[in-house]
Amino acid sequence: MMKLDPKLHAKFMAVSTATLTTAMFKKGLRNIFLQGPQRLRSGENMVGTAYTLRYIPAREDLDVLESFADRNNPQRKGVEECPEGAVFVIDSRGDASAASAGCILAARLQSRGCAGLVTDGGFRDSPEIAELKMPAYHVRPSAPTNLTKHHAVAINDPIGCGGVAVFPGDVMVGDNEGVVCIPRHLAEEIANEATEMTIFEDFVMEKVKEGASIFGLYPPTDPEIEGKYLEWRQINGR
């Protein structure tokens, strides 16, 4: 799984998920914002390629504490193999009644240089996970061990998380509002589009704070806006 080009990574670090969803909407993609996962602690953007783990419902004869000793346990194996710069994305079927992971696994992912941790379920030890430097997103805290509800079956396969299809290598971008999934083949195009949109929206926000009406400004239907915008970009080095 190739890491993102540093310039592409920097562009995603500087745009919001709201802007990204609009850029994707222009391309006809509507279902790319993960429903449910929220950030445990606010901070700078999370950006990385998706490395996935898929759960199915637990079964009592298989999901016992001894199963953690198996080095082929997909949850443990996935944590130990998640590449540097990747976002570990867990398909928990939207079930937060048992933990998808806890602080020890999260800390191990951080030590491996992973860019983030996302689940549509819940985390145990969530206060400790919130203190990590690595961004983490879940639906709500959940203390019970994953074994009570989740059986790990596959790593780095296509999954569903928060109602969104996530394929290995897709670009995951998270901010303090949530997480979006961007198909890898569209990443550069979407990053460029979102960057331009962000610059224009900064211009619009400045004008609105100065008292300007949104009519003719947002969207820019007033023919004079383009000239004012280009002048603003030159003055502000944007």
C-alpha positions in Angstrom: 0.0 0.0 0.0 1.7 3.1 -1.2 1.8 6.2 1.0 0.4 9.4 -0.3 2.7 11.8 -2.2 3.7 14.5 0.4 2.2 17.3 -1.7 -1.1 15.5 -2.0 -1.1 14.7 1.7 -0.5 18.4 2.5 -3.5 19.4 0.4 -5.8 17.1 2.3 -4.4 18.3 5.6 -5.6 21.8 4.7 -9.2 21.2 3.6 -12.4 20.3 5.5 -14.6 17.3 5.2 -17.5 19.6 4.3 -15.5 21.0 1.3 -14.5 17.5 0.3 -18.1 16.3 0.3 -19.1 19.1 -2.0 -16.1 18.4 -4.3 -17.2 14.7 -4.5 -20.8 15.7 -5.0 -19.7 17.6 -8.2 -18.3 14.2 -9.4 -21.6 12.5 -8.7 -20.5 10.7 -5.5 -22.9 11.3 -2.6 -22.2 8.6 0.0 -18.7 9.3 1.1 -19.1 10.7 4.6 -19.0 8.1 7.4 -22.2 8.3 9.4 -21.7 7.9 13.1 -17.9 8.1 13.9 -16.9 11.1 15.9 -13.5 12.3 16.9 -12.4 11.6 20.5 -10.3 14.8 20.7 -10.1 17.7 18.3 -6.9 18.4 16.4 -5.4 18.7 13.0 -6.7 16.7 10.1 -6.2 12.9 9.8 -5.0 11.9 6.4 -4.0 8.4 5.2 -4.8 5.4 3.0 -7.3 2.9 4.3 -6.1 -0.4 5.9 -9.2 -2.4 6.9 -10.5 -4.9 9.4 -13.9 -6.6 9.1 -16.0 -8.0 11.9 -19.0 -10.3 11.7 -21.2 -11.2 14.7 -19.4 -13.2 17.4 -19.9 -16.8 18.1 -19.5 -18.2 21.6 -17.5 -21.3 20.6 -14.9 -19.3 18.6 -14.7 -15.9 20.4 -12.9 -16.8 23.7 -10.0 -15.1 25.4 -7.6 -17.8 24.2 -8.2 -16.7 20.6 -6.1 -13.6 21.2 -3.0 -15.9 21.5 -3.4 -16.9 17.8 -1.0 -14.8 15.8 -3.4 -15.2 12.8 -6.2 -13.5 14.7 -7.2 -10.9 12.2 -7.6 -8.1 14.8 -4.1 -8.7 16.2 -2.5 -9.5 12.9 -4.0 -6.4 11.3 -2.7 -4.1 14.1 0.8 -5.6 13.6 0.7 -5.3 9.8 -1.0 -1.9 9.4 1.5 0.2 7.3 3.0 3.5 8.4 0.9 6.4 7.3 -2.3 4.2 6.9 -5.6 4.7 8.7 -6.9 1.6 10.4 -10.6 1.4 9.5 -12.8 -1.1 11.3 -16.1 -2.4 10.0 -18.1 -3.1 13.2 -21.5 -3.3 11.5 -22.5 -0.1 13.3 -22.6 -2.1 16.6 -21.1 -0.1 19.5 -22.4 -2.5 22.2 -18.9 -4.0 22.4 -15.5 -2.5 21.8 -13.9 -2.5 18.4 -10.5 -1.9 20.0 -8.9 -0.6 23.1 -6.1 1.7 24.2 -3.3 -0.9 23.9 -4.1 -1.7 20.3 -4.5 2.0 19.5 -1.2 2.8 21.2 0.5 0.0 19.1 -0.9 1.5 15.9 0.4 4.9 16.9 3.9 3.4 17.6 3.8 1.9 14.1 3.3 5.4 12.6 -0.3 4.9 11.6 -2.2 8.0 10.7 -5.5 7.2 12.5 -8.1 4.8 13.8 -11.7 4.7 12.7 -14.7 2.5 13.6 -18.4 2.6 13.2 -18.6 0.9 16.6 -17.1 1.9 19.9 -13.8 1.9 21.8 -13.0 0.8 25.3 -10.5 2.8 27.2 -11.7 5.8 25.2 -10.3 8.4 27.7 -6.8 6.9 27.2 -7.3 6.7 23.4 -8.3 10.4 23.4 -5.0 11.3 24.9 -3.0 9.7 22.1 -1.5 11.9 19.4 -3.0 9.7 16.7 -6.5 10.8 15.7 -9.3 8.3 16.6 -13.0 8.2 15.6 -15.8 6.1 17.1 -19.5 6.2 17.7 -19.5 6.1 21.5 -17.5 4.5 24.4 -18.0 0.8 24.9 -16.3 -1.1 27.7 -17.1 -4.7 26.9 -14.4 -6.7 25.0 -14.9 -7.1 21.3 -15.3 -10.9 21.8 -18.8 -10.4 23.2 -20.1 -9.1 19.9 -17.5 -9.1 17.2 -15.6 -11.9 15.3 -12.7 -10.6 13.3 -12.6 -12.3 9.9 -10.6 -10.3 7.3 -7.9 -7.7 7.0 -7.4 -5.3 4.1 -10.6 -6.4 2.2 -13.3 -4.0 1.1 -15.6 -3.2 4.0 -18.5 -1.0 5.0 -17.9 1.6 7.7 -20.5 4.1 8.7 -22.6 3.1 5.7 -19.8 3.9 3.3 -17.9 1.5 1.0 -14.2 1.6 2.0 -11.6 -0.2 -0.3 -8.0 -0.7 0.8 -5.9 2.2 -0.4 -8.8 4.7 -0.5 -7.9 8.0 1.1 -9.4 8.7 4.5 -9.6 12.3 5.6 -10.9 13.3 9.0 -11.4 16.6 10.7 -13.2 17.7 13.8 -16.5 17.1 12.0 -16.0 13.5 10.8 -14.5 11.3 8.2 -14.7 11.0 4.4 -13.6 8.2 2.2 -12.2 9.2 -1.2 -11.5 6.6 -3.9 -7.8 6.5 -4.5 -8.0 7.1 -8.3 -9.9 10.4 -7.6 -7.6 11.6 -4.8 -5.5 14.0 -6.7 -8.4 15.5 -8.6 -10.5 15.9 -5.5 -7.6 17.4 -3.5 -7.0 20.1 -6.2 -10.7 20.9 -6.4 -11.1 21.1 -2.7 -8.0 23.3 -2.4 -9.4 25.8 -4.9 -12.8 25.7 -3.2 -11.2 26.4 0.2 -9.4 29.5 -1.1 -12.6 30.8 -2.6 -14.6 30.1 0.6 -11.9 32.0 2.6 -12.4 35.0 0.3 -16.2 34.7 0.7 -16.0 34.4 4.5 -13.9 37.5 4.7 -16.3 39.5 2.6 -19.3 38.2 4.6 -17.6 39.3 7.8 -17.2 42.7 6.3 -20.9 42.9 5.8 -21.3 41.7 2.1 -24.5 39.9 1.0 -24.2 36.3 -0.1 -26.3 37.2 -3.2 -24.0 37.3 -6.2 -21.1 36.3 -4.0 -21.9 32.7 -3.0 -22.3 31.3 -5.6 -20.4 34.0 -7.6 -23.0 35.1 -10.1 -22.1 38.8 -9.9 -19.7 39.4 -12.8 -17.6 41.7 -10.7 -16.8 39.0 -8.1 -14.2 37.2 -10.3 -12.1 40.3 -10.6 -12.3 41.1 -6.8 -11.5 37.5 -6.1 -8.4 37.4 -8.3 -7.2 40.7 -6.7 -7.8 39.2 -3.2 -5.7 36.1 -4.1 -2.9 38.3 -5.4 -2.8 40.5 -2.3 -3.0 37.5 0.0 -0.6 35.3 -1.9 -3.2 32.6 -2.4 
